[in-house]
Structure formats: C-alpha cells, structure tokens
C-alpha cells in the first residue's frame, strides 16, 4: 500500500480571526485545489519533506499548488 495523501479539495479554512494552523505539518502531495480561507505556518511542503516554509515563502505556496484563494498568514 502506498503513502496516504490528504485530499482537502474544496475545503474552507478559517477566517483571519481563526486561521487553520498548519503547525509544521507535512503537506507533501496534499490536494488543495479549490481550498479557501486562511492558514498559518510554518509547514513542510516539499516532496522530501525538508522544505519548511513560513512568511513570504509560505504566502506564495497556495497559489503554486492550485489554491489561489488560500491566504497564508504569519502569526
């Protein structure tokens, strides 16, 4: 059995007042198309799970993975 990948397509994350905290979670291979709302990092996102993104780097990541309606905010 292969690795299980999260499928969050179409989910609504929290508003700016209550964002979803990624909490250094591994997001390698996660499906995010159509997700909206606010998330906070840092988060591991690389295929080898060594790319820890936060701040400006995390801010551009949602658009790169098909979730342009996700705002990645710093705490």
mmCIF file of the N, C-alpha and C atoms, coordinates in Angstrom:
data_MODEL
# 
_entry.id   MODEL 
# 
loop_
_atom_site.group_PDB 
_atom_site.id 
_atom_site.type_symbol 
_atom_site.label_atom_id 
_atom_site.label_alt_id 
_atom_site.label_comp_id 
_atom_site.label_asym_id 
_atom_site.label_entity_id 
_atom_site.label_seq_id 
_atom_site.pdbx_PDB_ins_code 
_atom_site.Cartn_x 
_atom_site.Cartn_y 
_atom_site.Cartn_z 
_atom_site.occupancy 
_atom_site.B_iso_or_equiv 
_atom_site.pdbx_formal_charge 
_atom_site.auth_seq_id 
_atom_site.auth_comp_id 
_atom_site.auth_asym_id 
_atom_site.auth_atom_id 
_atom_site.pdbx_PDB_model_num 
ATOM 1   N N  . UNK A 1 1  ? 0.840   -1.178 0.000  1.00 0.00 ? 1  UNK A N  1 
ATOM 2   C CA . UNK A 1 1  ? 0.000   0.000  0.000  1.00 0.00 ? 1  UNK A CA 1 
ATOM 3   C C  . UNK A 1 1  ? 0.883   1.238  0.000  1.00 0.00 ? 1  UNK A C  1 
ATOM 4   N N  . UNK A 1 2  ? 0.579   2.214  -0.873 1.00 0.00 ? 2  UNK A N  1 
ATOM 5   C CA . UNK A 1 2  ? 1.365   3.436  -0.981 1.00 0.00 ? 2  UNK A CA 1 
ATOM 6   C C  . UNK A 1 2  ? 1.061   4.412  0.139  1.00 0.00 ? 2  UNK A C  1 
ATOM 7   N N  . UNK A 1 3  ? 1.770   5.511  0.115  1.00 0.00 ? 3  UNK A N  1 
ATOM 8   C CA . UNK A 1 3  ? 1.577   6.552  1.119  1.00 0.00 ? 3  UNK A CA 1 
ATOM 9   C C  . UNK A 1 3  ? 0.195   7.181  0.974  1.00 0.00 ? 3  UNK A C  1 
ATOM 10  N N  . UNK A 1 4  ? -0.426  7.478  2.075  1.00 0.00 ? 4  UNK A N  1 
ATOM 11  C CA . UNK A 1 4  ? -1.730  8.138  2.077  1.00 0.00 ? 4  UNK A CA 1 
ATOM 12  C C  . UNK A 1 4  ? -1.503  9.632  1.892  1.00 0.00 ? 4  UNK A C  1 
ATOM 13  N N  . UNK A 1 5  ? -2.222  10.237 0.971  1.00 0.00 ? 5  UNK A N  1 
ATOM 14  C CA . UNK A 1 5  ? -2.124  11.665 0.703  1.00 0.00 ? 5  UNK A CA 1 
ATOM 15  C C  . UNK A 1 5  ? -3.427  12.330 1.118  1.00 0.00 ? 5  UNK A C  1 
ATOM 16  N N  . UNK A 1 6  ? -3.321  13.479 1.772  1.00 0.00 ? 6  UNK A N  1 
ATOM 17  C CA . UNK A 1 6  ? -4.519  14.221 2.175  1.00 0.00 ? 6  UNK A CA 1 
ATOM 18  C C  . UNK A 1 6  ? -5.182  14.829 0.950  1.00 0.00 ? 6  UNK A C  1 
ATOM 19  N N  . UNK A 1 7  ? -6.496  14.822 0.947  1.00 0.00 ? 7  UNK A N  1 
ATOM 20  C CA . UNK A 1 7  ? -7.266  15.441 -0.121 1.00 0.00 ? 7  UNK A CA 1 
ATOM 21  C C  . UNK A 1 7  ? -8.177  16.482 0.521  1.00 0.00 ? 7  UNK A C  1 
ATOM 22  N N  . UNK A 1 8  ? -7.775  17.744 0.439  1.00 0.00 ? 8  UNK A N  1 
ATOM 23  C CA . UNK A 1 8  ? -8.527  18.839 1.045  1.00 0.00 ? 8  UNK A CA 1 
ATOM 24  C C  . UNK A 1 8  ? -9.275  19.665 0.011  1.00 0.00 ? 8  UNK A C  1 
ATOM 25  N N  . UNK A 1 9  ? -9.392  19.153 -1.211 1.00 0.00 ? 9  UNK A N  1 
ATOM 26  C CA . UNK A 1 9  ? -10.051 19.916 -2.268 1.00 0.00 ? 9  UNK A CA 1 
ATOM 27  C C  . UNK A 1 9  ? -11.422 20.387 -1.835 1.00 0.00 ? 9  UNK A C  1 
ATOM 28  N N  . UNK A 1 10 ? -11.673 21.700 -2.054 1.00 0.00 ? 10 UNK A N  1 
ATOM 29  C CA . UNK A 1 10 ? -12.974 22.290 -1.768 1.00 0.00 ? 10 UNK A CA 1 
ATOM 30  C C  . UNK A 1 10 ? -13.200 22.661 -0.311 1.00 0.00 ? 10 UNK A C  1 
ATOM 31  N N  . UNK A 1 11 ? -12.244 22.421 0.577  1.00 0.00 ? 11 UNK A N  1 
ATOM 32  C CA . UNK A 1 11 ? -12.413 22.749 1.998  1.00 0.00 ? 11 UNK A CA 1 
ATOM 33  C C  . UNK A 1 11 ? -12.337 24.253 2.219  1.00 0.00 ? 11 UNK A C  1 
ATOM 34  N N  . UNK A 1 12 ? -13.009 24.705 3.270  1.00 0.00 ? 12 UNK A N  1 
ATOM 35  C CA . UNK A 1 12 ? -12.938 26.105 3.684  1.00 0.00 ? 12 UNK A CA 1 
ATOM 36  C C  . UNK A 1 12 ? -12.153 26.180 4.981  1.00 0.00 ? 12 UNK A C  1 
ATOM 37  N N  . UNK A 1 13 ? -11.014 26.848 4.946  1.00 0.00 ? 13 UNK A N  1 
ATOM 38  C CA . UNK A 1 13 ? -10.206 27.056 6.148  1.00 0.00 ? 13 UNK A CA 1 
ATOM 39  C C  . UNK A 1 13 ? -10.797 28.216 6.929  1.00 0.00 ? 13 UNK A C  1 
ATOM 40  N N  . UNK A 1 14 ? -10.266 28.462 8.092  1.00 0.00 ? 14 UNK A N  1 
ATOM 41  C CA . UNK A 1 14 ? -10.808 29.504 8.951  1.00 0.00 ? 14 UNK A CA 1 
ATOM 42  C C  . UNK A 1 14 ? -10.650 30.908 8.403  1.00 0.00 ? 14 UNK A C  1 
ATOM 43  N N  . UNK A 1 15 ? -11.384 31.864 8.999  1.00 0.00 ? 15 UNK A N  1 
ATOM 44  C CA . UNK A 1 15 ? -11.215 33.273 8.643  1.00 0.00 ? 15 UNK A CA 1 
ATOM 45  C C  . UNK A 1 15 ? -9.936  33.805 9.289  1.00 0.00 ? 15 UNK A C  1 
ATOM 46  N N  . UNK A 1 16 ? -9.569  35.020 8.975  1.00 0.00 ? 16 UNK A N  1 
ATOM 47  C CA . UNK A 1 16 ? -8.344  35.617 9.519  1.00 0.00 ? 16 UNK A CA 1 
ATOM 48  C C  . UNK A 1 16 ? -8.346  35.586 11.045 1.00 0.00 ? 16 UNK A C  1 
ATOM 49  N N  . UNK A 1 17 ? -9.494  35.732 11.670 1.00 0.00 ? 17 UNK A N  1 
ATOM 50  C CA . UNK A 1 17 ? -9.582  35.727 13.132 1.00 0.00 ? 17 UNK A CA 1 
ATOM 51  C C  . UNK A 1 17 ? -9.312  34.346 13.730 1.00 0.00 ? 17 UNK A C  1 
ATOM 52  N N  . UNK A 1 18 ? -9.548  33.302 12.963 1.00 0.00 ? 18 UNK A N  1 
ATOM 53  C CA . UNK A 1 18 ? -9.336  31.929 13.434 1.00 0.00 ? 18 UNK A CA 1 
ATOM 54  C C  . UNK A 1 18 ? -8.789  31.073 12.301 1.00 0.00 ? 18 UNK A C  1 
ATOM 55  N N  . UNK A 1 19 ? -7.540  31.323 11.912 1.00 0.00 ? 19 UNK A N  1 
ATOM 56  C CA . UNK A 1 19 ? -6.961  30.564 10.795 1.00 0.00 ? 19 UNK A CA 1 
ATOM 57  C C  . UNK A 1 19 ? -6.687  29.116 11.190 1.00 0.00 ? 19 UNK A C  1 
ATOM 58  N N  . UNK A 1 20 ? -6.515  28.294 10.192 1.00 0.00 ? 20 UNK A N  1 
ATOM 59  C CA . UNK A 1 20 ? -6.099  26.915 10.408 1.00 0.00 ? 20 UNK A CA 1 
ATOM 60  C C  . UNK A 1 20 ? -4.583  26.906 10.541 1.00 0.00 ? 20 UNK A C  1 
ATOM 61  N N  . UNK A 1 21 ? -4.070  26.421 11.664 1.00 0.00 ? 21 UNK A N  1 
ATOM 62  C CA . UNK A 1 21 ? -2.624  26.367 11.881 1.00 0.00 ? 21 UNK A CA 1 
ATOM 63  C C  . UNK A 1 21 ? -2.072  25.071 11.308 1.00 0.00 ? 21 UNK A C  1 
ATOM 64  N N  . UNK A 1 22 ? -1.155  25.193 10.377 1.00 0.00 ? 22 UNK A N  1 
ATOM 65  C CA . UNK A 1 22 ? -0.545  24.005 9.784  1.00 0.00 ? 22 UNK A CA 1 
ATOM 66  C C  . UNK A 1 22 ? 0.436   23.349 10.743 1.00 0.00 ? 22 UNK A C  1 
ATOM 67  N N  . UNK A 1 23 ? 0.990   24.116 11.674 1.00 0.00 ? 23 UNK A N  1 
ATOM 68  C CA . UNK A 1 23 ? 1.803   23.567 12.752 1.00 0.00 ? 23 UNK A CA 1 
ATOM 69  C C  . UNK A 1 23 ? 2.913   22.635 12.332 1.00 0.00 ? 23 UNK A C  1 
ATOM 70  N N  . UNK A 1 24 ? 3.718   23.055 11.362 1.00 0.00 ? 24 UNK A N  1 
ATOM 71  C CA . UNK A 1 24 ? 4.816   22.246 10.841 1.00 0.00 ? 24 UNK A CA 1 
ATOM 72  C C  . UNK A 1 24 ? 4.343   20.910 10.275 1.00 0.00 ? 24 UNK A C  1 
ATOM 73  N N  . UNK A 1 25 ? 3.093   20.860 9.859  1.00 0.00 ? 25 UNK A N  1 
ATOM 74  C CA . UNK A 1 25 ? 2.538   19.645 9.283  1.00 0.00 ? 25 UNK A CA 1 
ATOM 75  C C  . UNK A 1 25 ? 3.162   19.367 7.918  1.00 0.00 ? 25 UNK A C  1 
ATOM 76  N N  . UNK A 1 26 ? 3.236   18.126 7.574  1.00 0.00 ? 26 UNK A N  1 
ATOM 77  C CA . UNK A 1 26 ? 3.758   17.730 6.264  1.00 0.00 ? 26 UNK A CA 1 
ATOM 78  C C  . UNK A 1 26 ? 2.640   17.812 5.246  1.00 0.00 ? 26 UNK A C  1 
ATOM 79  N N  . UNK A 1 27 ? 2.843   18.557 4.197  1.00 0.00 ? 27 UNK A N  1 
ATOM 80  C CA . UNK A 1 27 ? 1.821   18.736 3.173  1.00 0.00 ? 27 UNK A CA 1 
ATOM 81  C C  . UNK A 1 27 ? 2.295   18.220 1.819  1.00 0.00 ? 27 UNK A C  1 
ATOM 82  N N  . UNK A 1 28 ? 3.226   17.333 1.806  1.00 0.00 ? 28 UNK A N  1 
ATOM 83  C CA . UNK A 1 28 ? 3.737   16.789 0.561  1.00 0.00 ? 28 UNK A CA 1 
ATOM 84  C C  . UNK A 1 28 ? 2.641   15.990 -0.147 1.00 0.00 ? 28 UNK A C  1 
ATOM 85  N N  . UNK A 1 29 ? 2.328   16.376 -1.359 1.00 0.00 ? 29 UNK A N  1 
ATOM 86  C CA . UNK A 1 29 ? 1.348   15.640 -2.138 1.00 0.00 ? 29 UNK A CA 1 
ATOM 87  C C  . UNK A 1 29 ? -0.097  15.910 -1.773 1.00 0.00 ? 29 UNK A C  1 
ATOM 88  N N  . UNK A 1 30 ? -0.340  16.847 -0.875 1.00 0.00 ? 30 UNK A N  1 
ATOM 89  C CA . UNK A 1 30 ? -1.699  17.166 -0.459 1.00 0.00 ? 30 UNK A CA 1 
ATOM 90  C C  . UNK A 1 30 ? -2.447  17.834 -1.606 1.00 0.00 ? 30 UNK A C  1 
ATOM 91  N N  . UNK A 1 31 ? -3.708  17.438 -1.832 1.00 0.00 ? 31 UNK A N  1 
ATOM 92  C CA . UNK A 1 31 ? -4.544  18.037 -2.879 1.00 0.00 ? 31 UNK A CA 1 
ATOM 93  C C  . UNK A 1 31 ? -5.253  19.250 -2.295 1.00 0.00 ? 31 UNK A C  1 
ATOM 94  N N  . UNK A 1 32 ? -5.041  20.435 -2.865 1.00 0.00 ? 32 UNK A N  1 
ATOM 95  C CA . UNK A 1 32 ? -5.578  21.673 -2.312 1.00 0.00 ? 32 UNK A CA 1 
ATOM 96  C C  . UNK A 1 32 ? -6.424  22.475 -3.292 1.00 0.00 ? 32 UNK A C  1 
ATOM 97  N N  . UNK A 1 33 ? -6.725  21.927 -4.453 1.00 0.00 ? 33 UNK A N  1 
ATOM 98  C CA . UNK A 1 33 ? -7.485  22.679 -5.439 1.00 0.00 ? 33 UNK A CA 1 
ATOM 99  C C  . UNK A 1 33 ? -8.832  23.106 -4.855 1.00 0.00 ? 33 UNK A C  1 
ATOM 100 N N  . UNK A 1 34 ? -9.164  24.402 -5.009 1.00 0.00 ? 34 UNK A N  1 
ATOM 101 C CA . UNK A 1 34 ? -10.451 24.914 -4.565 1.00 0.00 ? 34 UNK A CA 1 
ATOM 102 C C  . UNK A 1 34 ? -10.548 25.244 -3.089 1.00 0.00 ? 34 UNK A C  1 
ATOM 103 N N  . UNK A 1 35 ? -9.471  25.078 -2.328 1.00 0.00 ? 35 UNK A N  1 
ATOM 104 C CA . UNK A 1 35 ? -9.486  25.412 -0.910 1.00 0.00 ? 35 UNK A CA 1 
ATOM 105 C C  . UNK A 1 35 ? -9.465  26.931 -0.766 1.00 0.00 ? 35 UNK A C  1 
ATOM 106 N N  . UNK A 1 36 ? -10.144 27.435 0.262  1.00 0.00 ? 36 UNK A N  1 
ATOM 107 C CA . UNK A 1 36 ? -10.153 28.868 0.519  1.00 0.00 ? 36 UNK A CA 1 
ATOM 108 C C  . UNK A 1 36 ? -10.001 29.120 2.012  1.00 0.00 ? 36 UNK A C  1 
ATOM 109 N N  . UNK A 1 37 ? -9.651  30.346 2.371  1.00 0.00 ? 37 UNK A N  1 
ATOM 110 C CA . UNK A 1 37 ? -9.530  30.728 3.766  1.00 0.00 ? 37 UNK A CA 1 
ATOM 111 C C  . UNK A 1 37 ? -8.101  31.077 4.137  1.00 0.00 ? 37 UNK A C  1 
ATOM 112 N N  . UNK A 1 38 ? -7.827  31.064 5.440  1.00 0.00 ? 38 UNK A N  1 
ATOM 113 C CA . UNK A 1 38 ? -6.533  31.500 5.957  1.00 0.00 ? 38 UNK A CA 1 
ATOM 114 C C  . UNK A 1 38 ? -5.860  30.367 6.714  1.00 0.00 ? 38 UNK A C  1 
ATOM 115 N N  . UNK A 1 39 ? -4.590  30.160 6.435  1.00 0.00 ? 39 UNK A N  1 
ATOM 116 C CA . UNK A 1 39 ? -3.773  29.178 7.144  1.00 0.00 ? 39 UNK A CA 1 
ATOM 117 C C  . UNK A 1 39 ? -2.533  29.880 7.677  1.00 0.00 ? 39 UNK A C  1 
ATOM 118 N N  . UNK A 1 40 ? -1.922  29.308 8.716  1.00 0.00 ? 40 UNK A N  1 
ATOM 119 C CA . UNK A 1 40 ? -0.662  29.822 9.224  1.00 0.00 ? 40 UNK A CA 1 
ATOM 120 C C  . UNK A 1 40 ? 0.364   28.708 9.221  1.00 0.00 ? 40 UNK A C  1 
ATOM 121 N N  . UNK A 1 41 ? 1.612   29.069 9.137  1.00 0.00 ? 41 UNK A N  1 
ATOM 122 C CA . UNK A 1 41 ? 2.691   28.090 9.107  1.00 0.00 ? 41 UNK A CA 1 
ATOM 123 C C  . UNK A 1 41 ? 3.475   28.137 10.384 1.00 0.00 ? 41 UNK A C  1 
ATOM 124 N N  . UNK A 1 42 ? 4.636   27.579 10.349 1.00 0.00 ? 42 UNK A N  1 
ATOM 125 C CA . UNK A 1 42 ? 5.324   27.011 9.189  1.00 0.00 ? 42 UNK A CA 1 
ATOM 126 C C  . UNK A 1 42 ? 4.791   25.635 8.814  1.00 0.00 ? 42 UNK A C  1 
ATOM 127 N N  . UNK A 1 43 ? 5.130   25.198 7.614  1.00 0.00 ? 43 UNK A N  1 
ATOM 128 C CA . UNK A 1 43 ? 4.695   23.888 7.144  1.00 0.00 ? 43 UNK A CA 1 
ATOM 129 C C  . UNK A 1 43 ? 5.756   23.278 6.246  1.00 0.00 ? 43 UNK A C  1 
ATOM 130 N N  . UNK A 1 44 ? 5.959   21.980 6.390  1.00 0.00 ? 44 UNK A N  1 
ATOM 131 C CA . UNK A 1 44 ? 6.827   21.239 5.471  1.00 0.00 ? 44 UNK A CA 1 
ATOM 132 C C  . UNK A 1 44 ? 6.021   20.945 4.230  1.00 0.00 ? 44 UNK A C  1 
ATOM 133 N N  . UNK A 1 45 ? 6.511   21.326 3.065  1.00 0.00 ? 45 UNK A N  1 
ATOM 134 C CA . UNK A 1 45 ? 5.728   21.144 1.852  1.00 0.00 ? 45 UNK A CA 1 
ATOM 135 C C  . UNK A 1 45 ? 6.455   20.429 0.726  1.00 0.00 ? 45 UNK A C  1 
ATOM 136 N N  . UNK A 1 46 ? 7.720   20.210 0.818  1.00 0.00 ? 46 UNK A N  1 
ATOM 137 C CA . UNK A 1 46 ? 8.460   19.586 -0.271 1.00 0.00 ? 46 UNK A CA 1 
ATOM 138 C C  . UNK A 1 46 ? 8.202   18.102 -0.393 1.00 0.00 ? 46 UNK A C  1 
ATOM 139 N N  . UNK A 1 47 ? 8.500   17.568 -1.571 1.00 0.00 ? 47 UNK A N  1 
ATOM 140 C CA . UNK A 1 47 ? 8.307   16.141 -1.816 1.00 0.00 ? 47 UNK A CA 1 
ATOM 141 C C  . UNK A 1 47 ? 9.112   15.286 -0.851 1.00 0.00 ? 47 UNK A C  1 
ATOM 142 N N  . UNK A 1 48 ? 10.281  15.793 -0.442 1.00 0.00 ? 48 UNK A N  1 
ATOM 143 C CA . UNK A 1 48 ? 11.092  15.038 0.511  1.00 0.00 ? 48 UNK A CA 1 
ATOM 144 C C  . UNK A 1 48 ? 10.879  15.534 1.946  1.00 0.00 ? 48 UNK A C  1 
ATOM 145 N N  . UNK A 1 49 ? 9.910   16.426 2.128  1.00 0.00 ? 49 UNK A N  1 
ATOM 146 C CA . UNK A 1 49 ? 9.501   16.972 3.426  1.00 0.00 ? 49 UNK A CA 1 
ATOM 147 C C  . UNK A 1 49 ? 10.645  17.641 4.168  1.00 0.00 ? 49 UNK A C  1 
ATOM 148 N N  . UNK A 1 50 ? 11.526  18.325 3.434  1.00 0.00 ? 50 UNK A N  1 
ATOM 149 C CA . UNK A 1 50 ? 12.608  19.068 4.070  1.00 0.00 ? 50 UNK A CA 1 
ATOM 150 C C  . UNK A 1 50 ? 12.452  20.570 3.859  1.00 0.00 ? 50 UNK A C  1 
ATOM 151 N N  . UNK A 1 51 ? 11.461  20.985 3.067  1.00 0.00 ? 51 UNK A N  1 
ATOM 152 C CA . UNK A 1 51 ? 11.248  22.406 2.790  1.00 0.00 ? 51 UNK A CA 1 
ATOM 153 C C  . UNK A 1 51 ? 10.263  22.985 3.800  1.00 0.00 ? 51 UNK A C  1 
ATOM 154 N N  . UNK A 1 52 ? 10.769  23.649 4.835  1.00 0.00 ? 52 UNK A N  1 
ATOM 155 C CA . UNK A 1 52 ? 9.926   24.272 5.850  1.00 0.00 ? 52 UNK A CA 1 
ATOM 156 C C  . UNK A 1 52 ? 9.667   25.710 5.421  1.00 0.00 ? 52 UNK A C  1 
ATOM 157 N N  . UNK A 1 53 ? 8.417   26.006 5.082  1.00 0.00 ? 53 UNK A N  1 
ATOM 158 C CA . UNK A 1 53 ? 8.066   27.336 4.597  1.00 0.00 ? 53 UNK A CA 1 
ATOM 159 C C  . UNK A 1 53 ? 7.311   28.121 5.652  1.00 0.00 ? 53 UNK A C  1 
ATOM 160 N N  . UNK A 1 54 ? 7.562   29.428 5.680  1.00 0.00 ? 54 UNK A N  1 
ATOM 161 C CA . UNK A 1 54 ? 6.845   30.346 6.545  1.00 0.00 ? 54 UNK A CA 1 
ATOM 162 C C  . UNK A 1 54 ? 6.979   31.743 5.944  1.00 0.00 ? 54 UNK A C  1 
ATOM 163 N N  . UNK A 1 55 ? 6.231   32.677 6.446  1.00 0.00 ? 55 UNK A N  1 
ATOM 164 C CA . UNK A 1 55 ? 6.329   34.061 5.984  1.00 0.00 ? 55 UNK A CA 1 
ATOM 165 C C  . UNK A 1 55 ? 6.066   34.203 4.497  1.00 0.00 ? 55 UNK A C  1 
ATOM 166 N N  . UNK A 1 56 ? 6.922   34.985 3.833  1.00 0.00 ? 56 UNK A N  1 
ATOM 167 C CA . UNK A 1 56 ? 6.741   35.268 2.409  1.00 0.00 ? 56 UNK A CA 1 
ATOM 168 C C  . UNK A 1 56 ? 6.792   34.008 1.558  1.00 0.00 ? 56 UNK A C  1 
ATOM 169 N N  . UNK A 1 57 ? 7.635   33.044 1.939  1.00 0.00 ? 57 UNK A N  1 
ATOM 170 C CA . UNK A 1 57 ? 7.724   31.799 1.169  1.00 0.00 ? 57 UNK A CA 1 
ATOM 171 C C  . UNK A 1 57 ? 6.424   31.007 1.251  1.00 0.00 ? 57 UNK A C  1 
ATOM 172 N N  . UNK A 1 58 ? 5.828   30.946 2.434  1.00 0.00 ? 58 UNK A N  1 
ATOM 173 C CA . UNK A 1 58 ? 4.564   30.229 2.592  1.00 0.00 ? 58 UNK A CA 1 
ATOM 174 C C  . UNK A 1 58 ? 3.425   30.975 1.908  1.00 0.00 ? 58 UNK A C  1 
ATOM 175 N N  . UNK A 1 59 ? 3.520   32.300 1.840  1.00 0.00 ? 59 UNK A N  1 
ATOM 176 C CA . UNK A 1 59 ? 2.451   33.099 1.233  1.00 0.00 ? 59 UNK A CA 1 
ATOM 177 C C  . UNK A 1 59 ? 2.240   32.779 -0.236 1.00 0.00 ? 59 UNK A C  1 
ATOM 178 N N  . UNK A 1 60 ? 3.295   32.419 -0.961 1.00 0.00 ? 60 UNK A N  1 
ATOM 179 C CA . UNK A 1 60 ? 3.146   32.120 -2.388 1.00 0.00 ? 60 UNK A CA 1 
ATOM 180 C C  . UNK A 1 60 ? 2.814   30.651 -2.646 1.00 0.00 ? 60 UNK A C  1 
ATOM 181 N N  . UNK A 1 61 ? 3.032   29.792 -1.672 1.00 0.00 ? 61 UNK A N  1 
ATOM 182 C CA . UNK A 1 61 ? 2.845   28.355 -1.849 1.00 0.00 ? 61 UNK A CA 1 
ATOM 183 C C  . UNK A 1 61 ? 1.425   27.953 -2.252 1.00 0.00 ? 61 UNK A C  1 
ATOM 184 N N  . UNK A 1 62 ? 0.342   28.467 -1.619 1.00 0.00 ? 62 UNK A N  1 
ATOM 185 C CA . UNK A 1 62 ? -1.001  28.011 -2.019 1.00 0.00 ? 62 UNK A CA 1 
ATOM 186 C C  . UNK A 1 62 ? -1.287  28.207 -3.507 1.00 0.00 ? 62 UNK A C  1 
ATOM 187 N N  . UNK A 1 63 ? -0.902  29.352 -4.049 1.00 0.00 ? 63 UNK A N  1 
ATOM 188 C CA . UNK A 1 63 ? -1.118  29.592 -5.474 1.00 0.00 ? 63 UNK A CA 1 
ATOM 189 C C  . UNK A 1 63 ? -0.337  28.637 -6.351 1.00 0.00 ? 63 UNK A C  1 
ATOM 190 N N  . UNK A 1 64 ? 0.829   28.231 -5.872 1.00 0.00 ? 64 UNK A N  1 
ATOM 191 C CA . UNK A 1 64 ? 1.665   27.298 -6.628 1.00 0.00 ? 64 UNK A CA 1 
ATOM 192 C C  . UNK A 1 64 ? 1.067   25.893 -6.685 1.00 0.00 ? 64 UNK A C  1 
ATOM 193 N N  . UNK A 1 65 ? 0.188   25.555 -5.740 1.00 0.00 ? 65 UNK A N  1 
ATOM 194 C CA . UNK A 1 65 ? -0.380  24.196 -5.683 1.00 0.00 ? 65 UNK A CA 1 
ATOM 195 C C  . UNK A 1 65 ? -1.876  24.189 -5.979 1.00 0.00 ? 65 UNK A C  1 
ATOM 196 N N  . UNK A 1 66 ? -2.374  25.235 -6.664 1.00 0.00 ? 66 UNK A N  1 
ATOM 197 C CA . UNK A 1 66 ? -3.750  25.233 -7.121 1.00 0.00 ? 66 UNK A CA 1 
ATOM 198 C C  . UNK A 1 66 ? -4.766  25.757 -6.134 1.00 0.00 ? 66 UNK A C  1 
ATOM 199 N N  . UNK A 1 67 ? -4.323  26.517 -5.135 1.00 0.00 ? 67 UNK A N  1 
ATOM 200 C CA . UNK A 1 67 ? -5.258  27.059 -4.138 1.00 0.00 ? 67 UNK A CA 1 
ATOM 201 C C  . UNK A 1 67 ? -5.057  28.579 -4.011 1.00 0.00 ? 67 UNK A C  1 
ATOM 202 N N  . UNK A 1 68 ? -5.323  29.332 -5.083 1.00 0.00 ? 68 UNK A N  1 
ATOM 203 C CA . UNK A 1 68 ? -5.063  30.764 -5.029 1.00 0.00 ? 68 UNK A CA 1 
ATOM 204 C C  . UNK A 1 68 ? -5.942  31.523 -4.043 1.00 0.00 ? 68 UNK A C  1 
ATOM 205 N N  . UNK A 1 69 ? -7.025  30.904 -3.562 1.00 0.00 ? 69 UNK A N  1 
ATOM 206 C CA . UNK A 1 69 ? -7.921  31.574 -2.614 1.00 0.00 ? 69 UNK A CA 1 
ATOM 207 C C  . UNK A 1 69 ? -7.528  31.341 -1.169 1.00 0.00 ? 69 UNK A C  1 
ATOM 208 N N  . UNK A 1 70 ? -6.370  30.695 -0.953 1.00 0.00 ? 70 UNK A N  1 
ATOM 209 C CA . UNK A 1 70 ? -5.855  30.483 0.406  1.00 0.00 ? 70 UNK A CA 1 
ATOM 210 C C  . UNK A 1 70 ? -4.862  31.597 0.713  1.00 0.00 ? 70 UNK A C  1 
ATOM 211 N N  . UNK A 1 71 ? -5.046  32.227 1.855  1.00 0.00 ? 71 UNK A N  1 
ATOM 212 C CA . UNK A 1 71 ? -4.101  33.234 2.325  1.00 0.00 ? 71 UNK A CA 1 
ATOM 213 C C  . UNK A 1 71 ? -3.260  32.582 3.411  1.00 0.00 ? 71 UNK A C  1 
ATOM 214 N N  . UNK A 1 72 ? -1.961  32.603 3.240  1.00 0.00 ? 72 UNK A N  1 
ATOM 215 C CA . UNK A 1 72 ? -1.046  32.068 4.251  1.00 0.00 ? 72 UNK A CA 1 
ATOM 216 C C  . UNK A 1 72 ? -0.511  33.245 5.049  1.00 0.00 ? 72 UNK A C  1 
ATOM 217 N N  . UNK A 1 73 ? -0.901  33.309 6.318  1.00 0.00 ? 73 UNK A N  1 
ATOM 218 C CA . UNK A 1 73 ? -0.526  34.434 7.170  1.00 0.00 ? 73 UNK A CA 1 
ATOM 219 C C  . UNK A 1 73 ? 0.498   34.003 8.213  1.00 0.00 ? 73 UNK A C  1 
ATOM 220 N N  . UNK A 1 74 ? 1.353   34.925 8.602  1.00 0.00 ? 74 UNK A N  1 
ATOM 221 C CA . UNK A 1 74 ? 2.301   34.668 9.681  1.00 0.00 ? 74 UNK A CA 1 
ATOM 222 C C  . UNK A 1 74 ? 1.652   35.032 11.004 1.00 0.00 ? 74 UNK A C  1 
ATOM 223 N N  . UNK A 1 75 ? 1.989   34.283 12.034 1.00 0.00 ? 75 UNK A N  1 
ATOM 224 C CA . UNK A 1 75 ? 1.447   34.597 13.360 1.00 0.00 ? 75 UNK A CA 1 
ATOM 225 C C  . UNK A 1 75 ? 2.153   35.781 13.940 1.00 0.00 ? 75 UNK A C  1 
# 
